[in-house]
Amino acid sequence: MSRFDDDEDWVGTPPEGRYSRDRADPGFWLRQRPVSIAAAGIVLVIIIVVIVAVVR
């Protein structure tokens, strides 16, 4: 068995879960908004913590 036994020499149809270039949608990740929603939530929590700290 070779030391580097990976699929470097693999040929054939792609395994499941892989999309060909014609089916790919490069804008998919640009349309996702979870990072901005999470960032807004973190900022909101920080503001609440600062207000609670100032009031006490």
C-alpha positions as CSV (number, residue, x, y, z in Angstrom):
1,M,0.0,0.0,0.0
2,S,1.4,3.4,-0.9
3,R,2.0,6.0,1.8
4,F,-0.2,8.6,0.0
5,D,-3.2,6.5,-0.8
6,D,-5.7,9.2,-1.7
7,D,-7.8,9.7,-4.7
8,E,-5.2,11.7,-6.8
9,D,-5.7,9.4,-9.7
10,W,-9.4,9.2,-9.5
11,V,-11.4,9.4,-12.7
12,G,-15.1,8.9,-13.4
13,T,-18.3,10.6,-12.3
14,P,-18.1,12.8,-9.3
15,P,-19.3,11.4,-5.9
16,E,-22.6,12.4,-4.5
17,G,-22.8,15.9,-3.2
18,R,-20.7,17.4,-5.9
19,Y,-22.2,19.8,-8.4
20,S,-20.8,20.3,-11.9
21,R,-19.8,23.7,-13.0
22,D,-23.0,24.2,-15.0
23,R,-25.2,23.5,-11.9
24,A,-23.1,25.7,-9.5
25,D,-24.5,28.9,-8.1
26,P,-21.7,31.2,-7.1
27,G,-24.1,33.8,-5.7
28,F,-25.5,31.4,-3.2
29,W,-23.2,32.4,-0.4
30,L,-23.7,36.1,-1.1
31,R,-27.4,35.7,-0.5
32,Q,-27.0,34.2,2.9
33,R,-27.4,36.5,5.9
34,P,-26.7,34.5,9.1
35,V,-23.5,36.4,9.7
36,S,-25.1,39.8,9.7
37,I,-28.0,38.6,11.9
38,A,-25.5,37.1,14.4
39,A,-23.5,40.3,14.4
40,A,-26.6,42.3,15.1
41,G,-27.5,40.0,17.9
42,I,-24.0,40.3,19.5
43,V,-24.1,44.1,19.2
44,L,-27.6,44.1,20.9
45,V,-26.3,41.9,23.7
46,I,-23.3,44.2,24.3
47,I,-25.5,47.3,24.3
48,I,-27.8,45.7,26.9
49,V,-24.8,44.6,29.1
50,V,-23.4,48.2,29.0
51,I,-26.8,49.7,29.9
52,V,-27.2,47.3,32.8
53,A,-23.6,48.0,34.0
54,V,-24.2,51.8,33.9
55,V,-27.5,51.6,35.7
56,R,-26.2,49.6,38.6
